[in-house]
Each structure stands twice: as C-alpha cells, then as structure tokens.
Amino acid sequence: MLATLIDADKSTPKREETVRYLLEKVPKIRLRIAGKSIPVEKFCEKKTFRYQREGRLLYPHYEFFYFWNGFSILANNLSLVNPILEDIEQTWKSEGSADKNDEALYLFLKGCCYKTLKDFHQSELCFLKIMENERFITEFSYLVPNACFELAMIRKELGRGEEVVALLNKALAYKGYSLETKLHFRIHAAMEAEGAKTPN
C-alpha cells in the first residue's frame, strides 16, 4: 500500500527506487494462516511480479481505493470524483498502452467514477466493454466479474430489476480470480436485497 501511494506522487524524491525497494519486500513478508495465503497479500504479490516484469504499475492506488469501497464513500462528496476521473484520463493519455489488461483497468476505474457521478450511460459503456473483451483480459481477470457486479448495481439504480439477479448470478459464476471472496460477499448481500437466493 505504501509503495502505491509513493508511486502515485510523481514529486516524491527517488520515487522509482523507493517503490522498487518496497515492492521487492512483498513476497518475503507474506503470511500464511493455517497454510493458506491472505487474499489481499496474494493480490499484492501478483502486482509486485507485474511491476518487476513491466517496470511500472498503472493506477495501483485507485485499484486499492476501489477494493476498500472508496468510490462508495465518495458518493457523499461528488466534488472529489471529477479530479480523480481527470487524473485517470490524463494518466491514460500519457502512460496508456495496447495491453488489454491495462485498458480494462482504465475502463473499470473510469466506469466506477461515472457510476459514482450517476452518469449511468457512460458507466455502462465502460463495464460492457470490459465484458466484451473478457477473452483478452488474461492477467487482471478479476475485473470482469467486478464489472459484471457493478453493471448489476447500475441496472438496479435504473429500475431494471429483472436484469439485476441475472447479472449477479453471472458474476457469481466466475471462479479463480483475485479477491474472489470479497466480491462474493457483495454479491450475496445484493442478492438478499433483491430477495433472491444464492447457491450454497
């Protein structure tokens, strides 16, 4: 987490060296409880390996912001959302790539901003594009079920209840992606709110 925050501040002295030093420590300090990895630590390790391979990470601070429900919190202070959206757009213009994983992350974060701003049309376009490109998203596969979930929440806001449960079930059907349990909790809560049962 510290590495992602330092990486986000381009004015930090010796930023790249500090980020590299911190990320190199991640695999060495991971914990196992009863022989099992802690999901968020496993996620961080995957990000570390990508950094070592690519020499950079795109939007890591906003990724964590999403997973810790930051966009939901910003719903109460919309004046903070537009600067984030502008930063996401500017970063993509200067650092974007042809990598479909990076593009999916860019679309996902942009979709989250539009959803928070209640621009549901633009948000839907972002999440649908991710789902359409599913077969090309090989490394950030967690984005697809999360996009499906967010799309379900948009349909709920739009009063299209018949589509909500179908999308939630679709999101629930995905397996083997990062932070899967966290999304499952959100799906089950949303299902209960719709009065629908989820599979055991």
C-alpha positions as CSV (number, residue, x, y, z in Angstrom):
1,M,0.0,0.0,0.0
2,L,2.8,2.4,0.9
3,A,4.5,1.7,-2.4
4,T,1.4,2.5,-4.4
5,L,0.9,5.8,-2.6
6,I,4.5,6.8,-3.2
7,D,4.2,5.8,-6.8
8,A,1.2,8.0,-7.3
9,D,3.1,11.1,-6.1
10,K,5.4,12.0,-9.0
11,S,7.1,14.7,-6.9
12,T,8.5,12.2,-4.4
13,P,12.3,12.2,-4.4
14,K,13.8,8.9,-5.5
15,R,10.3,7.6,-6.2
16,E,11.1,4.8,-8.5
17,E,13.9,3.5,-6.3
18,T,11.7,3.6,-3.2
19,V,8.8,1.9,-4.9
20,R,11.1,-0.9,-6.3
21,Y,12.6,-1.4,-2.8
22,L,9.3,-1.7,-1.1
23,L,7.7,-4.0,-3.7
24,E,10.7,-6.3,-3.6
25,K,9.9,-6.9,0.1
26,V,6.3,-8.0,-0.6
27,P,6.9,-11.7,-1.5
28,K,9.2,-12.1,1.5
29,I,6.8,-10.8,4.2
30,R,3.6,-12.6,3.0
31,L,1.9,-14.5,5.8
32,R,0.1,-17.9,5.7
33,I,-2.6,-18.7,8.2
34,A,-3.4,-22.4,8.6
35,G,-1.4,-23.0,5.4
36,K,-3.5,-20.5,3.4
37,S,-2.5,-17.2,1.9
38,I,-4.2,-14.0,2.8
39,P,-6.1,-13.0,-0.4
40,V,-5.1,-9.3,-0.3
41,E,-1.4,-10.2,0.2
42,K,-1.6,-12.7,-2.7
43,F,-3.1,-9.8,-4.8
44,C,-0.2,-7.5,-3.8
45,E,2.3,-10.2,-4.7
46,K,0.9,-10.5,-8.2
47,K,1.1,-6.7,-8.6
48,T,4.7,-6.9,-7.5
49,F,5.6,-9.5,-10.1
50,R,3.9,-7.4,-12.8
51,Y,5.9,-4.4,-11.7
52,Q,9.1,-6.4,-11.9
53,R,8.2,-7.6,-15.4
54,E,6.8,-4.3,-16.8
55,G,8.8,-1.8,-14.8
56,R,5.6,0.1,-13.8
57,L,2.1,-0.3,-12.5
58,L,-0.9,1.6,-13.8
59,Y,-3.4,3.0,-11.3
60,P,-2.4,0.8,-8.3
61,H,-3.6,3.4,-5.8
62,Y,-7.0,3.6,-7.5
63,E,-7.3,-0.2,-7.5
64,F,-6.9,-0.3,-3.8
65,F,-9.3,2.6,-3.5
66,Y,-12.0,0.6,-5.2
67,F,-11.4,-2.6,-3.2
68,W,-11.7,-0.6,0.1
69,N,-15.0,0.9,-1.1
70,G,-13.5,4.3,-1.7
71,F,-15.9,5.1,-4.6
72,S,-18.9,4.3,-2.4
73,I,-17.6,6.7,0.2
74,L,-17.1,9.5,-2.4
75,A,-20.8,9.2,-3.3
76,N,-21.3,11.7,-0.3
77,N,-18.7,14.1,-1.8
78,L,-19.0,14.2,-5.5
79,S,-16.7,17.2,-5.9
80,L,-13.8,14.8,-5.3
81,V,-14.8,12.4,-8.1
82,N,-14.2,14.6,-11.1
83,P,-10.5,15.3,-10.2
84,I,-10.0,11.5,-9.9
85,L,-11.7,11.0,-13.3
86,E,-9.5,13.7,-14.9
87,D,-6.4,12.1,-13.4
88,I,-7.4,8.7,-14.7
89,E,-7.9,10.2,-18.2
90,Q,-4.6,12.2,-18.1
91,T,-2.6,9.2,-16.9
92,W,-4.1,7.0,-19.7
93,K,-3.2,9.7,-22.3
94,S,0.4,9.8,-21.1
95,E,1.0,6.2,-19.9
96,G,-1.7,4.1,-21.6
97,S,-0.7,1.0,-23.6
98,A,-2.1,-1.5,-26.0
99,D,-2.1,-4.1,-23.2
100,K,-5.7,-5.2,-22.8
101,N,-5.3,-5.7,-19.0
102,D,-4.2,-2.1,-18.6
103,E,-7.1,-1.0,-20.9
104,A,-9.6,-3.0,-18.8
105,L,-8.3,-1.4,-15.6
106,Y,-8.6,2.1,-17.2
107,L,-12.2,1.4,-18.3
108,F,-13.1,-0.1,-15.0
109,L,-11.9,2.8,-12.9
110,K,-13.5,5.3,-15.4
111,G,-16.7,3.3,-15.1
112,C,-16.6,3.5,-11.3
113,C,-16.2,7.3,-11.5
114,Y,-19.1,7.7,-13.9
115,K,-21.3,5.4,-11.7
116,T,-20.5,7.5,-8.6
117,L,-21.4,10.6,-10.6
118,K,-24.6,8.8,-11.7
119,D,-23.7,9.1,-15.3
120,F,-25.0,5.5,-15.8
121,H,-24.9,5.5,-19.6
122,Q,-21.1,6.2,-19.7
123,S,-20.6,3.8,-16.8
124,E,-22.4,1.0,-18.6
125,L,-20.4,1.5,-21.7
126,C,-17.2,1.0,-19.7
127,F,-18.3,-2.1,-17.9
128,L,-19.8,-3.6,-21.1
129,K,-16.6,-3.1,-23.0
130,I,-14.7,-5.0,-20.3
131,M,-17.1,-7.9,-20.5
132,E,-16.9,-7.9,-24.3
133,N,-13.1,-8.1,-24.1
134,E,-13.1,-10.8,-21.5
135,R,-11.1,-13.3,-23.6
136,F,-8.2,-10.8,-23.9
137,I,-8.0,-9.9,-20.2
138,T,-5.6,-12.6,-19.1
139,E,-3.9,-11.1,-16.0
140,F,-6.5,-8.8,-14.5
141,S,-9.3,-11.4,-14.7
142,Y,-10.9,-10.1,-11.5
143,L,-12.0,-7.0,-13.4
144,V,-14.6,-9.0,-15.4
145,P,-16.7,-10.3,-12.5
146,N,-16.4,-7.0,-10.7
147,A,-17.5,-5.2,-13.9
148,C,-20.5,-7.6,-14.1
149,F,-21.4,-6.8,-10.5
150,E,-21.1,-3.1,-11.0
151,L,-23.3,-3.3,-14.1
152,A,-25.9,-5.2,-12.0
153,M,-25.8,-2.3,-9.5
154,I,-26.4,0.2,-12.3
155,R,-29.4,-1.8,-13.6
156,K,-30.8,-1.7,-10.1
157,E,-30.4,2.1,-10.0
158,L,-32.2,2.3,-13.3
159,G,-35.1,0.2,-12.0
160,R,-34.4,-2.8,-14.3
161,G,-34.8,-5.3,-11.6
162,E,-35.3,-8.3,-13.9
163,E,-31.7,-7.9,-15.1
164,V,-30.1,-7.5,-11.7
165,V,-30.3,-11.1,-10.4
166,A,-29.2,-12.5,-13.8
167,L,-26.1,-10.3,-13.8
168,L,-25.4,-11.1,-10.1
169,N,-25.6,-14.8,-11.0
170,K,-23.3,-14.3,-13.9
171,A,-20.8,-12.5,-11.7
172,L,-21.0,-15.3,-9.1
173,A,-20.2,-17.9,-11.8
174,Y,-16.7,-16.7,-12.3
175,K,-14.0,-18.6,-10.4
176,G,-10.4,-18.4,-9.5
177,Y,-9.7,-14.7,-9.7
178,S,-8.1,-12.3,-7.2
179,L,-10.1,-11.3,-4.1
180,E,-12.9,-13.6,-5.1
181,T,-14.3,-13.9,-1.6
182,K,-14.6,-10.2,-1.2
183,L,-16.8,-9.9,-4.3
184,H,-18.8,-13.0,-3.3
185,F,-19.8,-11.2,0.0
186,R,-21.0,-8.2,-2.0
187,I,-22.9,-10.4,-4.5
188,H,-24.7,-12.3,-1.6
189,A,-25.6,-9.1,0.1
190,A,-27.0,-7.7,-3.2
191,M,-28.9,-11.0,-3.8
192,E,-30.5,-10.8,-0.4
193,A,-31.5,-7.2,-1.0
194,E,-33.3,-8.4,-4.2
195,G,-35.0,-11.2,-2.3
196,A,-33.1,-13.8,-4.3
197,K,-31.4,-16.9,-3.1
198,T,-27.7,-17.7,-3.9
199,P,-26.3,-21.1,-4.4
200,N,-24.5,-22.7,-1.4
